[in-house]
Amino acid sequence: MPTAYILVVINIISIFICYDIAKKRGGNARFWGWMGLLFGPLAIPFALFCKPKKQE
């Protein structure tokens, strides 16, 4: 059972990391939070490599 708890904690951390990355880069933070929820740590590199919103 402890392994399941570790995986849940890693998934929750991934949500916050994706959300924070998108927020700092001007992206859709809510969308990337959901991607972190659905894909876990696999979403983090995609959040890093997505194009930032252009500053006008």
Sequence and secondary structure as in RCSB ss.txt:
>XXXX:A:sequence
MPTAYILVVINIISIFICYDIAKKRGGNARFWGWMGLLFGPLAIPFALFCKPKKQE
>XXXX:A:secstr
 HHHHHHHHHHHHHHHHHHHHHHHHTS HHHHHHHHHHHGGGHHHHHHHS      
